[in-house]
Every structure is written in C-alpha cells, then in structure tokens.
C-alpha cells in the first residue's frame, strides 16, 4: 500500500503549562484546543473524533492544547486518508503543550486512541498508514478477521495493561507475535496512569508491513515483541509529544 508521508521532525517542544481554568480533575479522554500559545485565546473542548474542523471555528487555528489521553493531530481532513501530510501527537494525563511553530495553525482533523469511556482500558487500534494515518480498525477483544483493514495495517497503538497476539492469518492462524502496551506509561498529578504501546510502523513491532490478519487478547505466541524506543520532541513522567520516529 502507499506509505503516507509524515513530515514531523525534531522541533522545539512545547512547555508543560499550568492547567487551564475550568478543566475537570476527573480522568477523562478529552482535549481542549487553543488558538494561541500557553492555553490562551479562543478554545474548544473536544471529546470525539473530528474528521474536519472546518465548522468548529478552530480549523487551521490550533497553537496549544490541554488534554488527557493520546490525541493525534493531522494536517489534512479525514486523518490524512486522501493525501499525505504532517502529523503531531500528544499523550499524557492532564498535560498542556505548546505546538512548535511548524505545526501552529495547521491542524485540520484529529482523533484519540483507545477507549474514551475507560481511559486505560485494554484496546488495540490498527491504522492503514504509517504514523497512525488513514483508516483504522479498533478492538477491545478478539478479532478473527480485520474486514476492510485485512493485510493493510501499517501502524498500531495499544492501551491498557493486556498483551495482544497478532497473526498473519485469519482466525488466529499463521505466524504470531505477542505485543504489549509497554512503550509509554504516563502518571498524572493525582496518580492516574495511562499505559501505551506506540508502534509508528509495523516493522517497529517486528513484523512486515501489511501482514496482520487477526488479533487475540493475551499472549499466545512464543515470540514476544521488544518495545521500540519512540523518539519524542519532549517526554516527562506525565506525558510526551512530538512525532513517532522509531
């Protein structure tokens, strides 16, 4: 499949900022996006996927965010599914971030990874493109086939604490590999925890691109993936941001 382009490079990272007034302490997957740096200017609270920001008043107008969970911000509509573009992502608990200048006033679509209602629930998401772009296939349990994403997955994000086994054949057949959400562990100010397995390419997992055909909860393989080092613009105990460059 066509590899969708990611133009994220090592940039000047945003600084951790104070929590914006009015944000709840409850661990909820959300992002508050701002039109200016330092959590200033106009803002919009978002709790769901936004394939096109055109009618929200924040299209190409985001310069900083305050959020919980993993949110992925895309240059183009529909998560860069029609064309390649820049991607910036942030994950953490109660975390504020200034976007680098190169990413300010750029975001046109956005979505989160994981279970919105159970922030650290056991989930897996496979993406059509590298770096979490394009169509996705999401699951909280076993999947004997991947339907429209069959042999098309190029990147993956795991949340929670469970291992998963990915297979090269449908119905849990063929070559298998255990993967864990063990690349990142974010701890919030109140001790809340989010666990992630962030794999920007399938080669980072240790399997060829476009070969995954089924997924089963738990570790059912003798082969276990080693967690790759994910390179960020900045990383702290509370979260991280930048591009996923393995």
Secondary structure, DSSP 8 states (H G I E B T S, - for coil): --------------------TT--SS---EEEEEEETTTEEEEEEE-S-BS--GGGT-TT---EEEEEEEEEEESSHHHHTSS---EEEEEEEEEEEE--GGGTT---EEEEES-SSSTT--EEEEEEETTTEEEEEEESS-BS--GGGTT---EEEEESS--EEEEEETTTEEEEEEE-S-SEEEE-TTS-EEEEEEESSHHHHTS-TT---EEEES--SS-B------B-SEE-SSEEEE--B-
